[in-house]
Amino acid sequence: MIVAPSILSADFTRIGDDVREIEESGADWVHIDVMDGRFVPNITFGAKLISDIKPHCRLPLDVHLMIVEPQKHIRGFAKAGASFITFHVEAAVHAHSLISEIHELGLKAGISLVPSTPVSALEYLLPFVDLVLVMTVNPGFGGQKLIPECLNKVEELAALRSRMGRHFLISVDGGIGENNAALIRAKGADAAVAGSAFFGAQDKAAAVKALRG
């Protein structure tokens, strides 16, 4: 299991120290939630934070765009230093074109869906993406409880991936902790985004180990 702590749960007054803690814990990616106050109710930050983090972080930066009109911002986040750019199928009319643009910029492309969106909404995109991000909470705020029914999507995606002979990663974001990490792995997920479970842990290396299994 790839473990991707989300800086949404970090202390922004000490973001450099928190990113170093992610690296030192043995985690694999840094997950960065970008919110615009339109696609989701909350507002977080933009490309500048990513460009500030990039020189001080050796891990891949997993950028999750919870924004409307993501096509207007792809180049800015690519220039800032993103490794993965994931956008929402609900926010993009020309999703295939946007995936192609991300790839042309030399990045990995991801597609995400909120709890109310079925896997069928993005099935036609599966041959083209590197990652599918399944939201297991309603996006916009950290610290929510996982919606168990959303894990059926993980299982469905894993079956589709096998049947299609594809190799995209399946990532899960929302309410993930030591108590449900084994279930998420069993459903077929490859990556877990953890916010409160990581930053709320006294021993962050142990938290990563528990999530990874």
Summary of the structure (lengths in Angstrom):
residues: 213
radius of gyration: 15.7
end to end distance: 7.2
largest distance: 46.3
contacts: 710
relative contact order: 0.17
helix: 44%
strand: 21%
